[in-house]
Amino acid sequence: MLGFSEMTVDSDLYDFPVDPAFKTITKGEACFHIWRIEKMKVVPVPKDQYGKFYTGDSYIIYSAEVVKNVLRMHIHYWQGKESSQDEMGVAAYKTVELDDYLGGAPIQHREPQGAESDRFKHYFKNCVRYLQGGVDSGFNHVDKKIKPALMHVKGKRQVIIKDVDIKWDSMNDGDVFILDLDNIIFVWCGKDANKYEKVKGMEVARQLRDERGKADIVAVDDGEEKKLKSQEKRLFHEFLPIDEKHVKSASEGGEDEGIVRATVSEIKLYLCKEEDNELRVEFKKPGPLYKEDLDPDDSFIIDNGAAGIWVWNGKESTRRERREAMNNAICFIKQNDYPDNTPVTCVVDGGEPAKFKWLFKIWPEPQVNLKRTYSINKVAQTVQTKFDATEMHSQPALAAATQMVDDGSGDLQIWRIENFTVVPLDEKFHGQFFGGDCYIILYTYKVKNRIARIIYYWQGLKCTIDERGASAMEAKRIGDEHNGEPVQVRVVQGKEPAHFMAMFKGKMITYEGGKAGWGQNNDSEIGDSHMLQVRGTNTYNTKAMQVEKRAASLNSNDVFVLVQNNGVTYVWAGKGSSADEREMAKCIAGQNGREFTMTLEGQEKDDFWQAIGGKEDYSSDKRLKEEHPDWSPRLFQCSNASGVFKAEEICDFTQQDLVEDDVMLLDVYTSLFLWIGKGANKQERDLGQKTAIEYIQTDPSGRDPDTPICEITQGFEPPNFTGFFGIWDRELWSKGKTFEELKTELGADNIGVNFLDQKAILKGPPDFAEYKKYPIKELLKRDRQGLPRDIDPAAKEMYLSDEDFKEVFGMSFENYSEQKPWKKIQLKKKVGLF
């Protein structure tokens, strides 16, 4: 047994009343707060500093948000690499104090600098920025003058920005760097930086410009520094002498975060128990783990190696066991010589997140009544009708967590981009958007009797590049008309923030390009028949999007509104939809005083199927029919764009998160999908297959090693895949055709769906004689889609018979295999097999 009692925090520290800084929290409500430890005291962080962390300090972050009508609470304490042990200690025990104040229900996370959790980074949509220094160089005395700075931009979707020394040695050619000189911002892109990092770099530069009102942004490609305009080159050269340029390679710059997992044989369970007034830790068992291994009378440590340490507190564990849980985990890391930045998460009995449950082979969900101390704070099932806007301004952190500056009841002015200029939109059409257009919304509201404004510019997924540019320029022009004061927010269709949706009171609708809705020409008329997919649970998060009016568009997890030009309207509710989702769909359906018929999945009458065009297969996987599934789907992006193959998890994903140049892995637990983008290269595809197999084999929950892995090709997605993405646009890649229509048209063998032979993949590529042989005329097809499904386009020569090989190449395969790689390519080009 390991004794940790000598390393525990003095329990007398907990006898004081709760820190006054924590009393600003309204218990039981959604909110977001950040505090910094300053001179051993807890000090609130101003809202405009959210997302900026000083490397010499420690912070506490509290988030409470409503998910599926449940209030989920999380406490994070962030440790800067240069923070003192005293500051980290204060942050740790104040985290426990806050947890006690909130009844022990929050999940606790230790967040070392550079190894933050996805949840932590997700709070800060734009980026997390590291600033050098600590309290002494902090924001108690803000210097209005912007000092020159060089920032390292790292990551794709969740960006980390770190201030580095202004010199070439700080840079590498695999990332993006921002040289901020106040009035001019240079965005330097390394030659091996991928396109996503370049886009993020420009977004960060625009954010910096908008914060200060005015600045020029100059993009600089690696190797093009001497081509800058004379004035720009002079400023750039002053801080980064062009003649002295020397940067590190992409590999020296380090890798982005990828998947880290422990194998089932590595995962271990430890018991933490108080005996004779001393806390002790003892090994219980290796994996696989089962829920019944956890005793509600005790606390446990789940050791998942470098992937992270978890602490589980039983609802009957002692107060000291619960209070010392996090500290025990940190001591455990030191005892086992794990890296200092090993993640630590503390959860409570009855409030386990999905990622914790994934560590267990079996995790049943019994219906039990939890003690009040560990209640998960169920939120009332009724739809919210009252929003206290005062709270948003008396507690600005709440606005940061919910992205809500008020309840959306301010004044609206909306314009649509037509012929590259703005045209006012009639008020009766407010909330109606078309995916082929761009819109600008000027939102005006009051903060303590002071006028404030936000400019949203919304860009449809099918608008042109020119229209997008026009919307950005017009948004800036309108902002300049108000002295540059309005905050400008770019909104992409499908990624609307909560406040944007709240402005339309749960009645936001996005139609396909062209006339689709009712009342476009005459306010009293109903327009063309159409179908809407409705997602949301209240007036602050609901939106509807037009989908093709046919049964194939249905999804068992959602609610749909079918509007007909004969005045008959249906609301179809899938088995996996919630009561709140159904209520919001009724609000959409009942607009303009329309009456509607409620139809439940499985109870449809013939008139419904006739109205929708007949029965068809649709997304109805059994997991989509679960209103509260035990396992949440997970999506990973697999890419070697930086020169190193890695997999990065994507939270809150939609169809737009599927990257055409990469391989994506979707885990729905009962099976895995490997989605192959049309631009993915062979190495990414091969490594993606091996990653999927390894992902199954190393699952700490001890998942069935024979879990099926289905490889699908972009544009040929089956409904049991698309159903997990919510709204799916078939026009985007499949020319509007359903999976069944494509299968009928092309044949089942050419549909681009393949179940992986895991044993064959792990064995490695077959010998020449083991490949299935095809006639030369089949292999000469240039179109990848025209080739038989099991042919690798990059190795067509392997599918020739011995006789055909000699006839085509004029040599045997043995002689061919002895040629150098460049010579093989020449030979394949010559005979049309490259």
Residue pairs with C-beta under 8 A, 6 or more apart in sequence:
1 280
1 281
1 282
2 280
2 281
2 282
2 332
2 335
3 278
3 279
3 280
3 281
4 279
4 280
4 281
4 324
4 327
4 328
4 331
4 332
5 278
5 279
5 280
7 327
7 331
8 279
8 324
8 327
8 328
9 89
9 92
9 93
9 324
9 327
11 320
11 323
13 93
14 93
14 96
14 97
14 100
14 323
18 97
18 98
18 100
18 101
19 42
19 94
19 97
19 98
21 35
21 41
21 42
21 43
21 44
22 42
22 97
22 98
22 101
24 33
24 44
24 395
25 31
25 33
25 62
25 101
25 102
26 391
26 395
27 102
28 71
28 377
29 64
29 71
29 391
30 64
30 65
30 66
30 71
30 398
30 401
30 402
31 62
31 63
31 64
31 395
31 397
31 398
31 401
32 61
32 62
32 63
32 64
32 123
32 397
32 398
32 399
32 400
32 401
32 402
33 44
33 61
33 62
33 395
33 397
34 44
34 45
34 50
34 59
34 60
34 61
34 62
34 397
35 42
35 43
35 44
35 45
35 59
35 60
35 61
36 42
36 43
36 45
36 54
36 57
36 58
36 59
36 135
36 138
37 43
37 57
37 58
37 59
37 60
37 87
37 90
37 91
37 94
38 57
38 135
38 138
38 140
39 135
40 86
40 87
40 90
42 60
42 90
42 94
44 397
45 59
46 139
47 396
47 397
47 399
47 400
49 139
50 124
50 397
50 400
51 124
51 126
51 127
51 128
51 129
52 129
52 131
53 59
53 78
53 80
53 113
53 128
53 129
53 130
53 131
54 80
54 130
54 131
54 132
54 133
54 134
54 135
54 137
54 138
55 80
55 81
55 82
55 83
55 113
55 130
55 131
55 132
55 133
55 134
56 80
56 82
56 83
56 84
56 132
56 133
56 134
56 135
56 137
57 80
57 83
57 87
57 134
57 135
57 138
58 77
58 78
58 79
58 80
58 83
58 87
58 88
58 90
58 91
59 77
59 78
59 91
60 75
60 76
60 77
60 78
60 91
60 94
60 95
60 98
61 75
61 76
61 77
61 78
61 111
61 120
61 123
62 73
62 74
62 75
62 76
62 98
62 106
63 73
63 74
63 76
63 123
63 401
64 71
64 72
64 73
64 74
64 401
65 71
65 72
65 401
65 402
66 72
66 379
68 537
68 578
68 628
69 378
69 379
69 380
69 381
69 537
69 578
69 580
70 376
70 377
70 378
70 379
71 376
71 377
71 378
71 379
72 107
72 353
72 376
73 102
73 105
73 106
73 107
73 377
74 106
74 107
74 108
74 109
74 119
75 95
75 98
75 99
75 102
75 106
75 107
75 108
75 109
76 108
76 109
76 110
76 111
76 117
76 119
76 120
77 91
77 92
77 94
77 95
77 108
77 109
77 110
77 111
78 91
78 111
78 112
78 113
78 116
78 120
79 88
79 91
79 110
79 111
79 112
79 113
80 113
80 130
80 134
81 112
81 113
81 114
82 134
83 134
92 326
92 327
92 330
95 108
95 326
96 108
96 323
96 326
98 106
99 106
99 108
100 323
103 372
103 373
103 374
103 375
104 313
104 322
104 348
104 373
104 374
105 348
105 351
105 373
105 374
105 375
105 376
105 377
107 345
107 346
107 347
107 348
107 351
107 353
108 311
108 325
108 326
108 345
108 346
108 347
109 117
109 119
109 120
109 343
109 344
109 345
109 346
110 326
110 329
110 330
110 343
110 344
110 345
111 117
111 120
111 343
112 340
112 341
112 342
112 343
113 130
113 341
114 160
114 341
115 341
115 342
115 343
116 128
116 160
117 343
117 345
118 158
118 649
118 651
119 651
120 128
121 128
121 158
121 160
122 158
122 651
122 652
123 400
123 401
125 403
126 159
126 203
126 204
126 207
127 153
127 159
127 160
127 161
127 200
127 204
127 207
128 158
128 159
128 160
128 161
129 151
129 160
129 161
129 162
129 163
130 160
130 161
130 162
130 163
131 137
131 163
132 163
145 182
146 180
146 182
146 212
148 166
148 179
148 180
148 181
148 182
148 239
149 163
149 166
149 179
149 180
150 163
150 164
150 165
150 166
150 167
150 170
150 171
150 177
150 178
150 179
150 180
150 239
150 240
151 161
151 162
151 163
151 164
151 177
151 178
151 180
151 204
152 161
152 162
152 163
152 164
152 170
152 171
152 175
152 177
153 159
153 161
153 175
153 176
153 177
153 178
153 197
153 200
153 201
153 204
154 160
154 161
154 162
154 175
154 197
154 254
154 256
155 197
155 200
155 256
155 257
156 194
156 196
156 197
156 200
156 256
156 637
156 648
157 196
157 648
157 650
159 200
159 204
161 178
161 204
164 170
164 171
164 177
166 179
166 239
166 240
167 240
168 240
168 241
168 244
168 245
168 246
168 247
169 246
169 247
169 248
170 177
171 177
171 188
171 190
171 247
171 248
172 190
172 247
172 248
172 249
172 250
172 252
172 253
173 190
173 191
173 192
173 193
173 222
173 247
173 248
173 249
173 250
173 253
174 190
174 192
174 193
174 249
174 250
174 251
174 253
174 642
174 643
175 190
175 193
175 197
175 250
175 253
176 187
176 188
176 189
176 190
176 193
176 197
176 198
176 200
176 201
177 187
177 188
177 190
177 201
178 185
178 186
178 187
178 188
178 201
178 204
178 205
178 208
179 185
179 186
179 188
179 236
179 239
179 240
180 186
180 208
181 235
181 239
182 212
182 215
183 214
183 215
183 216
184 215
184 216
184 217
184 218
184 232
184 235
185 205
185 208
185 209
185 215
185 216
185 217
185 218
186 218
186 219
186 220
186 232
186 236
187 198
187 201
187 202
187 205
187 217
187 218
187 219
187 220
188 220
188 222
189 197
189 198
189 201
189 219
189 220
189 221
189 222
190 222
190 247
190 250
190 253
191 221
191 222
191 223
192 249
192 250
192 642
192 643
193 201
193 222
194 639
194 641
194 642
196 641
196 659
202 217
202 219
205 217
206 217
208 215
209 215
209 217
210 487
210 488
213 484
214 484
218 228
218 232
220 228
220 236
222 247
225 233
225 236
225 240
225 242
225 245
226 233
226 242
228 236
233 242
236 242
250 642
250 643
251 643
251 644
255 642
255 644
255 646
256 642
256 646
256 648
257 646
257 648
258 646
258 647
258 648
259 636
259 646
259 647
259 648
259 649
259 691
259 695
260 306
260 307
261 304
261 307
261 695
261 698
261 699
261 700
262 304
262 305
262 306
262 307
262 698
262 700
263 697
263 698
263 700
264 287
264 288
264 698
264 699
264 700
264 701
264 702
265 286
265 287
266 286
266 287
266 304
266 305
266 700
267 286
267 287
267 288
267 289
267 302
267 303
267 304
267 305
267 359
267 700
268 283
268 284
268 285
268 286
268 287
268 302
268 303
269 283
269 284
269 285
269 286
269 287
269 289
269 293
269 300
269 301
269 302
269 303
270 281
270 282
270 283
270 284
270 300
270 301
270 302
270 303
270 332
271 281
271 282
271 284
271 295
271 298
271 299
271 300
272 279
272 280
272 281
272 298
272 299
272 300
272 301
272 311
272 321
272 324
272 325
272 328
273 279
273 280
273 282
273 298
273 299
273 321
274 280
274 318
274 320
274 321
279 320
279 321
279 324
279 328
281 301
281 328
281 332
284 293
284 300
285 293
287 361
287 700
287 702
288 360
288 361
288 700
288 701
288 702
289 302
289 359
289 360
289 361
289 700
289 701
289 702
290 360
290 361
290 362
291 360
291 362
291 363
291 364
293 300
294 300
294 312
294 314
294 349
295 314
296 314
296 315
296 316
296 317
296 349
297 314
297 316
297 317
298 314
298 317
298 321
299 311
299 312
299 313
299 314
299 317
299 321
299 322
299 325
299 328
300 311
300 312
300 314
301 309
301 310
301 311
301 312
301 328
301 329
301 332
302 309
302 310
302 311
302 312
302 356
302 359
303 309
303 332
303 336
304 310
304 359
304 700
305 338
306 338
306 339
306 342
307 343
307 700
308 342
308 343
308 344
308 345
309 329
309 332
309 333
309 338
309 342
309 343
309 344
309 345
310 344
310 345
310 346
310 347
310 356
310 359
311 325
311 326
311 328
311 329
311 344
311 345
311 346
311 347
312 347
312 348
312 349
312 352
312 356
313 321
313 322
313 325
313 346
313 347
313 348
313 349
314 349
315 348
315 349
315 350
315 370
315 371
315 373
315 374
325 346
326 344
326 346
329 344
329 346
330 344
333 339
333 340
333 342
333 344
345 356
347 353
347 356
348 374
349 370
349 374
350 368
350 370
350 374
350 375
350 376
351 374
351 376
352 363
354 631
354 632
357 363
357 630
357 631
357 701
358 631
358 699
358 700
358 701
359 700
359 701
360 700
360 701
361 701
361 702
361 703
363 630
363 701
365 630
370 376
381 579
381 580
383 537
383 538
383 539
383 580
383 583
383 584
384 538
384 539
384 540
385 539
387 406
387 407
387 408
387 502
387 540
389 406
389 407
389 409
391 398
392 398
392 399
392 404
392 405
392 406
392 407
393 399
393 406
393 447
393 448
398 404
399 405
402 498
402 499
402 540
403 497
403 498
403 499
404 498
404 499
404 502
404 540
405 445
405 447
405 452
405 454
405 499
406 445
406 499
407 502
407 540
408 499
408 501
408 502
408 503
408 504
408 505
408 540
409 445
410 443
410 444
410 445
410 446
410 503
411 443
411 444
411 445
412 427
412 430
412 441
412 442
412 443
412 503
413 424
413 441
413 442
413 444
414 424
414 425
414 430
414 439
414 440
414 441
414 442
415 422
415 423
415 424
415 425
415 439
415 440
415 474
416 422
416 423
416 425
416 437
416 438
416 439
416 440
417 423
417 437
417 438
417 439
417 440
417 463
417 467
417 470
417 471
417 474
420 466
420 467
420 470
421 470
421 474
422 440
422 474
422 478
425 439
428 519
428 523
429 519
429 520
430 504
431 503
431 504
431 505
431 507
431 508
431 509
432 509
432 511
432 517
433 439
433 458
433 460
433 493
433 508
433 509
433 510
433 511
434 460
434 510
434 511
434 512
434 513
434 514
434 516
435 460
435 461
435 462
435 463
435 493
435 510
435 511
435 512
435 513
436 460
436 462
436 463
436 512
436 513
436 514
437 460
437 463
437 467
437 513
438 457
438 458
438 459
438 460
438 463
438 467
438 468
438 470
438 471
439 457
439 458
439 471
440 455
440 456
440 457
440 458
440 471
440 474
440 475
440 478
441 455
441 456
441 457
441 458
441 500
441 503
442 453
442 454
442 455
442 478
442 486
443 453
443 454
443 455
443 456
443 503
444 451
444 452
444 453
445 451
445 452
445 453
445 454
446 452
453 482
453 485
453 486
453 487
454 486
454 487
454 488
454 489
454 499
455 475
455 478
455 479
455 486
455 487
455 488
455 489
456 489
456 491
456 500
457 471
457 472
457 474
457 475
457 488
457 489
457 490
457 491
458 471
458 491
458 492
458 493
458 496
458 500
459 467
459 468
459 471
459 490
459 491
459 492
459 493
460 493
460 510
460 513
461 492
461 493
461 494
461 656
461 729
461 732
462 513
472 490
475 488
476 488
478 486
479 485
479 486
479 488
489 497
489 500
491 497
491 500
492 656
493 510
494 545
494 654
494 655
494 656
494 727
495 654
495 656
496 508
496 543
498 540
498 541
499 540
500 508
501 508
501 536
501 540
501 541
501 542
501 543
502 539
502 540
502 541
505 539
506 536
506 538
506 539
506 540
506 542
506 584
506 587
506 588
507 542
507 587
507 588
507 591
508 542
508 543
508 544
509 517
509 532
509 543
509 544
509 545
509 546
509 588
510 543
510 544
510 545
510 546
511 517
511 530
511 546
512 546
515 527
515 528
516 527
516 528
516 530
516 546
517 527
517 530
518 525
518 526
518 527
518 563
518 592
519 525
519 526
519 527
519 592
520 527
526 563
526 565
526 567
526 592
526 594
527 565
528 565
529 549
529 562
529 563
529 564
529 565
530 546
530 549
530 563
531 546
531 547
531 548
531 549
531 550
531 553
531 560
531 561
531 562
531 563
531 612
532 544
532 545
532 546
532 547
532 560
532 561
532 563
532 588
533 544
533 545
533 546
533 547
533 553
533 555
533 558
533 559
533 560
533 726
533 727
534 542
534 543
534 544
534 558
534 559
534 560
534 561
534 581
534 584
534 585
534 588
535 542
535 543
535 544
535 545
535 558
535 581
535 726
535 727
536 542
536 543
536 581
536 584
537 578
537 580
537 581
537 584
538 580
538 584
539 584
539 587
542 584
542 587
542 588
544 561
544 585
544 588
545 727
547 553
547 560
547 727
547 728
548 730
548 736
549 562
549 612
549 613
550 612
550 613
550 616
550 738
551 609
551 612
551 613
551 614
551 615
551 616
551 617
551 618
552 616
552 617
552 618
552 719
552 738
552 740
553 560
553 618
554 560
554 572
554 574
554 601
554 618
554 619
554 620
555 574
555 618
555 619
555 620
555 624
555 723
555 726
556 574
556 575
556 576
556 601
556 618
556 619
556 620
556 621
556 624
556 625
556 723
557 574
557 576
557 577
557 619
557 624
557 625
557 723
557 726
558 574
558 576
558 577
558 581
558 726
559 571
559 572
559 573
559 574
559 577
559 581
559 582
559 584
559 585
560 571
560 572
560 574
560 585
561 569
561 570
561 571
561 572
561 585
561 588
561 589
561 596
562 569
562 570
562 571
562 572
562 608
562 611
562 612
563 569
563 589
563 594
564 611
567 594
568 597
568 611
569 589
569 594
569 595
569 596
569 597
570 596
570 597
570 598
570 599
570 608
570 611
571 582
571 585
571 586
571 589
571 596
571 597
571 598
571 599
572 599
572 600
572 601
572 604
572 608
573 581
573 582
573 585
573 598
573 599
573 600
573 601
574 601
574 620
574 624
574 625
575 600
575 601
575 602
575 625
575 627
576 624
576 625
576 626
576 627
576 629
577 627
578 627
582 598
586 596
586 598
589 596
590 596
597 608
599 605
599 608
601 620
601 625
609 615
616 738
616 740
617 719
617 738
617 739
617 740
618 719
618 723
619 719
619 720
619 722
619 723
619 728
620 719
620 723
621 668
621 719
621 720
621 723
621 724
623 629
623 631
623 668
623 669
623 670
624 723
624 724
631 668
631 669
633 666
633 667
633 668
633 669
633 724
634 649
634 666
634 667
635 649
635 650
635 653
635 657
635 664
635 665
635 666
635 667
636 647
636 648
636 649
636 650
636 664
636 665
636 666
636 667
637 647
637 648
637 650
637 657
637 659
637 662
637 663
637 664
638 645
638 646
638 647
638 662
638 663
638 664
638 665
638 684
638 687
638 688
638 691
639 645
639 646
639 648
639 659
639 661
639 662
639 663
639 684
640 646
640 681
640 683
640 684
640 687
641 661
641 662
645 683
645 684
645 687
645 691
647 665
647 691
650 657
653 725
654 725
654 726
654 727
655 722
655 725
655 726
655 727
655 728
655 729
655 732
658 664
658 675
658 677
658 714
659 677
660 677
660 678
660 679
660 714
661 677
661 679
661 680
662 677
662 679
662 680
662 684
663 674
663 675
663 676
663 677
663 680
663 684
663 685
663 687
663 688
664 674
664 675
664 677
665 672
665 673
665 674
665 675
665 688
665 691
665 692
665 695
666 672
666 673
666 675
666 721
666 724
667 695
668 724
669 703
670 707
671 707
671 708
671 709
671 710
672 692
672 695
672 696
672 707
672 708
672 709
672 710
673 709
673 710
673 711
673 712
673 721
674 688
674 689
674 692
674 709
674 710
674 711
674 712
674 756
675 712
675 714
675 717
675 721
676 685
676 688
676 711
676 712
676 713
676 714
677 714
678 713
678 714
678 715
680 688
682 792
682 794
689 709
689 711
689 756
689 761
690 761
690 762
692 709
692 756
693 709
693 756
693 758
693 761
693 762
696 703
696 704
696 705
696 707
696 709
697 705
706 758
708 755
709 755
709 756
709 758
710 721
710 753
710 754
710 755
710 756
711 753
711 754
711 755
711 756
712 718
712 721
712 752
712 753
712 754
713 752
713 753
714 733
715 733
715 734
715 752
716 734
716 739
716 742
716 751
716 752
716 753
717 728
717 733
717 734
717 739
718 739
718 753
719 738
719 739
722 728
730 736
730 737
730 738
734 742
737 745
739 751
742 751
743 751
746 785
749 788
749 789
750 785
750 788
750 789
751 789
752 785
752 789
754 789
754 790
760 766
768 798
768 813
768 817
771 798
771 799
772 790
772 799
773 799
773 800
773 801
773 804
774 788
774 791
774 799
774 800
775 804
776 800
776 804
776 808
778 787
778 788
779 787
779 791
779 796
779 799
779 800
779 833
780 832
780 833
781 787
784 793
787 793
791 799
792 798
796 828
796 833
797 805
797 808
797 809
797 813
797 816
797 828
797 833
800 808
802 812
802 813
805 812
805 813
805 816
806 812
808 831
808 833
809 816
809 827
809 831
816 824
816 827
819 827
825 834
828 834
